[in-house]
């Protein structure tokens, strides 16, 4: 028998830290090879880490909400097979089918590469000032029983020595609020009644991808750590906004043909079980525009002073998730037909909302779409995702007055806007491309049949 320490791996390209979202095991649990151990949130996505060992869990390092450095101890497992001691191992032993060698200067880890080192020593978890070193934390074996609260409330409870497992939450869906923690500090006399929170005043709300307390129950000043998906979004947008000269064009089009086509297709047996939406047609239209105007699907390589034109569209779709805004992409979107595009879009959105988007799904985006229509917004001037030359914003499809011949009639219209990198895409190309997308939406049946 020996103990093996599973170190936090780099699950992306050069990521240096991750936040613990949920433990899947507890001390004393017997685990098998590849059994899920923990969910972590990186700057790219939420990732489930499998066990590289079979054995018994003897220690967990870090609690939910803690930020751990890549290479820091995460789980200690007692195994039947002799393993190298944790003090001399900088990474877990790879699984049987894992690569046995990596590039020079790299240390093999479970997923990806990049164990961070500092003067020859593995970088440990970044601690807040005056915070004590992290000790192994026992966790309930049933993750569904873990107390639910927001990061600021967890920090407040930790600072005042309150065990959230002993606190009953009065927030929406049983979420523990700051008031609940303060009542626990005051003692049993201040225990909450069974009266539910008023429906008009939700106890929590969502802001920058995180759950925070409402106006009436929250603190007078609240600080939200900028890390994980939020930090990735902030860094990417600053890099793009100040690194690429943005310009924009927009157009309003008659999308009645798109609405009528979708209504006619929903009952087709070949499309049974496939969710169709205007975004499906927009995605086909954007890919078609790239085929007609290849310069649209380009990026500017400042270091090489070259414009890179790609003839394969990795179509990024901005997704609003519980953890923040991410832009996963559909690889080879230009090769898909109507059904294939619908299936790919639905899978991408469902995966993003479930928080299981992989880092690979967000790499190498060449062209992007953001859909603000579901928020009842007519249009937007989006910021380019880094590495792309253009992003198209789609507003809500709404009935508006439209001139047809000499008559004014009600038609389904939509506003399209496109932000583009003016270093390689000029106004003429951008205008021609957005107009092409508009014509596609006006008569999508002819555009799809005509290829």
Secondary structure as UniProt FT lines:
FT   STRAND          2..7
FT   STRAND          17..23
FT   TURN            27..28
FT   STRAND          30..31
FT   TURN            33..34
FT   STRAND          36..41
FT   STRAND          46..50
FT   STRAND          55..61
FT   TURN            64..65
FT   STRAND          67..69
FT   TURN            70..71
FT   STRAND          73..79
FT   HELIX           86..88
FT   TURN            96..97
FT   TURN            104..105
FT   STRAND          117..118
FT   TURN            119..120
FT   STRAND          121..122
FT   TURN            129..130
FT   HELIX           143..145
FT   HELIX           151..159
FT   TURN            160..161
FT   HELIX           164..166
FT   HELIX           172..174
FT   HELIX           178..186
FT   HELIX           188..190
FT   TURN            199..200
FT   STRAND          204..207
FT   TURN            208..209
FT   STRAND          210..213
FT   TURN            215..217
FT   HELIX           228..243
FT   STRAND          246..254
FT   HELIX           256..265
FT   TURN            266..267
FT   HELIX           269..271
FT   TURN            272..273
FT   HELIX           278..292
FT   HELIX           294..296
FT   STRAND          298..301
FT   TURN            302..305
FT   STRAND          306..309
FT   STRAND          315..321
FT   TURN            322..323
FT   STRAND          324..330
FT   TURN            331..332
FT   HELIX           333..335
FT   HELIX           338..354
FT   HELIX           359..362
FT   STRAND          367..371
FT   HELIX           373..375
FT   TURN            386..387
FT   STRAND          390..394
FT   STRAND          398..404
FT   TURN            405..406
FT   STRAND          407..421
FT   TURN            422..424
FT   HELIX           427..442
FT   HELIX           444..450
//
